[in-house]
Amino acid sequence: MAIRKSSNGRPQIAQVKPVAAIAGGELTIQGKGFAKTDRPRVTIGDVAAPVLIGSDSLVIVRVPEGASAGELVVASGNQSSEAWACDIGFSIADSLHPVANPAIDSFGNIYSTFSGSRGQKVQVAIFKIDLNYNMKPFINEMMNATGLAFDRQGLLYGLAFDSDGSLYVGDRQGTIFKISPNRQIFVFATLEPSIAAYHFAFGPDNYLYVTGPTTSSFDCVYRISSSGEVEVFYRGLGRPQGMAFDEEGRLYVAASLGGRKGVVRINANRQAELFLSGPGIVGLAFTPSRSLVLATTNALYRADVGIRGRPLF
């Protein structure tokens, strides 16, 4: 861990984790000289960030409302560190109620739900957010809209499609159904019951990856072969929900890891790390412009992470 060179006793930042965050998330800053004269002070852009833990070599801060992608600076006394670039997501829509991934069409328009409570028929079930972040009603009077996915023709469905065009849907009792292009319905696989149904994503290995958050704090990401065989891909997440793959085959899951909430990234070797910090994240999707759209329980955020998502077909 190389510390950035500095002079005159300035605080020196060595590392900031995770690499991205949204408002309410936490960033851990490592280095030295953070508390030589008094308690460290941290700004992200021009906004002060509340310090949760502060010592000479470690500072943990909460990302404040209004912070945007920019320069993070640690100050102590009249000395300030060099700026550290960080990816801070910004709000693009609110007054929503997503419970799973948003969907993004080939132009970059975003679709998200207002799911409502169980059994509630809301006035607007799905909203469309255009490239200028204008939000307009898209589908009205649908009960408990949840998962969203586009097919090859650009029609919007839920929950996930495979490369052959079959649709996969889960219930809360442990059953995942497969619906073929000619609308035949099969029982594809069976998992343990889930309090939040199931979140799906197809991986580069053509396995269906599934999360179904339960009351456990040590939940799994499952993967299911084309023949319906179920195995545990990763165990140890808190309330894993929406998922997406990047073009390198890494899996991103809305979950908590070691008690830290946000988006967890799991590589092909099944090693997990907190990629983005933030509260209440239930889903995510990559845009054509290499950004990450995050759905919380009441809003959408965009983080310009510079990562391309895996093509869906």
N, C-alpha and C positions, 0 to 999 in steps of 0.2 A: 504494500500500500504506500505509494509514493506521495509525500507531502509536497504541495506546491511551494516553490521557493518564495521566500518573502524576506523583508529586511526591517530593521528598526523595531523588532519585537511585535510586529503585527500578528493578529490571529491568522492561523494557516489552516485552510480546509483541505483535508485529504480525501474525503469521500462523503457522498450524500446518498442515502438509501431510503426508499426505493427511488427509481429514476423518474417517476411521475406521481402526481397526486391531484386530487380535487379538493375543494373546500371541505374542511373537517377532517381531512387526512393528516397523517403525521409523517414528518421527515426526520430521520436520524442523521446527524452531522458529526463526523469524526475528524479529528485534527489535533491542534495544540494551540495554547495561548488564548483560549476562549474566555478565561476568567482571571486574568492577571491582576486586574485592579477592582473590578466589580462584576456583578451578574452579567452574563453575555446578553446582547441584544441582537435580534435577527430581523432583517427585512427581506421580503420577496418582492422584487420590483420596488415600488415606493410604499408598500404596505407593511406595517409591523406585524410580525408573526408571534403569537403567544408562546413563550418558552415554558415547556412542561418540566424538563429536566435540564439543568445547566451545570457543567463542571468544566475544568480546564481543557479536557480532551474529548468531551461528549456533550452534545446538545440535542434535545428532542423538541421539535416545535410542531404546533398545529397550524395547518394552512388556513389563513383567514379568508372570510368572504371578501370578494373583490380582488384577490390576488390573481395575477395572470402569469403566463409563461414569461420568464425573464431571469433576472440576476438575483441570486441569493447571496446575502452579505452578513457576516457575523462581526459584531463590533464589541469591543471591550474598552471602557474608558474613552479616550479620544482616538483609539486606533481601530481600523477596520480591515477586514480581510479582502483579498481579491475576490471578485465576483465569481460565483459558480452558476453556470447555466442549468436551469431545471425546467422540466415540462409540467406545467400546471394547467389542468383542464379548466375550461370556462363554460358557464351555463348557456345553453342554446334554446331551451324550452322548459316551461314549468307548468304547474296545474295539471299534471298528468297522473296516471296510476299504472305504470308498467309493472308487470310481474315476471317478465322474461326478456329475452333479447329484442331489441328493435330490429327492423328489417330495413335494408338499404337497396334501392334499385340501381340499375346500371348507370343512371345519370347522377347519382349521389343524393337523391331525395330520401328522407328518413321517415319511417312509419313507426308509430308507437301507440300503445293502447291506453285507454282509461278503463281498467278492468272492473272497477267497482267491487262491492262485497259479493259474497257467494249468492247467486240467485237474483242479483240486481240487474235490471235492464236499464242502462244509462242512455242519456240522450245522444252522446257521441261516443262510439266504442273505439274507433281508430282515427288518429290524427295523422296528417301528412305535414312534414316540415320541409320546406324547399331549401334551395342552396343559399338563400338570403335569410334563412331561419324564420320565415313567416309560417305560422302554424294555422292550418285550416282543417275543418272536419273532412274526413274521408269516407267513413262508414258509420251510419247511425243505427241506434236501437238494436244492438247485438248484446247478448247476455254473456258477461265474463270473458271477453276477448283476452287471449293469453299469448301463445306462441305465434310467431309470424315467420313466413318463409315465401320466397318467390320461386316459381317453377321456371322451366326453360323458356316459356312463352311470355314471361313477365307478369303472370297472374299471381295474386297474393293469396296464400293459404297459411296453414300452420300444421305441423311443426317443422319437419325436416324432410328433404328429398334425397334419395340416393342417385347414383349416376344413371340408373335405368328409368328414373322418373317415378319410382314408387314413393308413396307418402307414409311417414311413420308418426303415430299418435299414441300417447300414453294416457292411462287413467290413474286414479289415485289408489287403486287396489293392487298394483303390481304388474299389470298387463300392458305390454306394448304391442300395438296392432300395426300391421303392414297393409297398406291399400295399394294395389297394383294400378297401373295406368288404365286398365279396363274396369276398375272399381271393384275388383274382388278383394274381400277383406280376410286376412289371416291373423292368427295369433303368432307374433314373431318371437317374443321372449317374455319371461316372467321375472320380476325383481321383487324386492321387499316393498310393502306399501309405503307411500310417501305422503307427507302432509301437503306437499305443494306440486303434485303431479311430477312431470319429468321435463328436463331440458336436454335437447339433443344437439349434436354436431357430428358431421361425418369427417373422419380423419383422412390423411393421405394414404393410409393403409386400407381404406374402404371399410373400416370398422365403424359402427355407430357408437359414439361416445355419449354416455348418459349420466346425468346427475339427478338425484331425487332427494332433496334435503329432508331430513327427519328431525326428531328431537335430540339426536346424538350430536356431540361436538367433535366427532371423529368419523365424519362421513366419507363416502367413496366417490370416485369417478369410475364408472364401469365402462367396459367396451364390449361390444357384441359383434360376433362374426356374421357373415352373410347367411350362415346356416342357423343363427339364433343362439350360438353358444356364448354364455356370459362369463366374463372374468373381471377381476378387480384390476384396474389400471393404476390407480393411486388411492391410498387411504390416508386420512389425516387432515381433512379440511373441515372447517366449520361452515355449515349451511351452504354448500356449493350449489350454484344456480346456473345462470346463462353461461354459454361457452362459445369460443371461436378459435379457429386455427389461423396461424400466419403462413406465409408462403414457404417458410423453412420447416413447417411441420410441428411447430411448438404450439401447445394448447394453453389458452387463456381462460381462466375460470373466475367468475364472480363468487368470492368466498373469503373466508378468513384463514390465515395460516399462523399457528402459534399465537392465536389471540389477536392478530393484527388484521384488520378488515381492508378489503379492496379487491384487486384483481391479482390472482396467483398465476404465474407462468410455469408450466411444466414441460421440460424438454423430452426428447426421445428416450433418454436414459432414466426417465421418471424422477428427475431431480426438480424440486419445486423451490420457487422464490417469490417473494412479494414483488410484483412488477409495478403496481400502482396502488397508492393508499387512498382510501376514502370510505365513508360510511354509507350504508344502505344501498349498495350496488347490487342489482338483481340481474343485469344482462349487459351485453356489449356486442359491438359489431364494427368491423373495419370498413372504412370508406374507400372509394377509388383513389382519393388523394392522400392515402397513407395515414389518415387520422384514425383515432379510435373513438367511437361514440359509446357513451356509458349511460345506462338507464339506472336511475335510483328509484326509490319508491314513489317519488313525486316529480321527477325532473329528468332532463337529458343534459349531458355534458359532452364536450368535445375536447380531446387531448391530441395535440399534434405530435405523435410519437415517431413518425417517419417509418412506419412498418406497414408492409403490404399484406393484406389478408389473403388466405388461401382461396382461389376461385371455387365457387360452389359447384360448378359443373365442369 
